[in-house]
Amino acid sequence: MIACNECRRLREHCSEVARVRRRAYIEWEYWGRPVPSFGDEEARVLALGLAPGAHGSNRTGRPFTGDGSGDFLYPVLHEAGFASQPNSVSRDDGMRLKDLWISAVVRCAPPGNKPSPEEQRRCAHWLDEEIPLLRNLRVVVCLGRIAFDGLMAYEQRTGRLNSRSGFVFGHGAEYALPDGLMLIASYHPSLQNTNTGKLTKAMFLNVFKRARTLASLE
Ligand code: SF4
């Protein structure tokens, strides 16, 4: 997957961001490639995000690592018992996840954090290959509307769901899917949401505590 080159626009953007870099990270050698998922292969919970951040995981090579979204997410995962430490700064910072796998519907950083619908469809086959490998999976936490739509599309594409009628995105919304998976929707931990108080730490922690309960982890 890290050698995938199917989306020319996204690949060029990631490479350009990695070449120019942000002043604060001028000493970094950016990852600049599709970002692989991260976590516990035996996980019962999947956290599904949107796409890598240009100067976050496109820089560090690990989901939600090295940017504001990750600074909000990992302390919550640590408090909820999924992450070994609250700080996530680089691929070799010692972070371990337990019972959690983190992935995204698009694997390359898009300009303006906005992948096109076509790019979302093109990247979907990676998710199609990955989800069945998570053999203990019980709960999917969809981080944001695009991740929610991406999971719905996966369920329909793979014949598990006939119609998404009645499945409406909203923070804290829960659905039992026909294949036995539980879905929890959450606002995305973007700075836009966390800086404005649309998503608070307490709200986010409740989502992951609920995921533990639904996954029978307590
Ligand atoms: S977004 Fe997905 S499909 Fe497109 S180049 Fe990146 S990994 Fe490949």
Residues whose N, C-alpha, C, O or C-beta is under 5 A from the ligand:
A	BS01	SF4	M1 C4 N5 E6 C7 L10 P34 V106 R107 C108 R122 C123
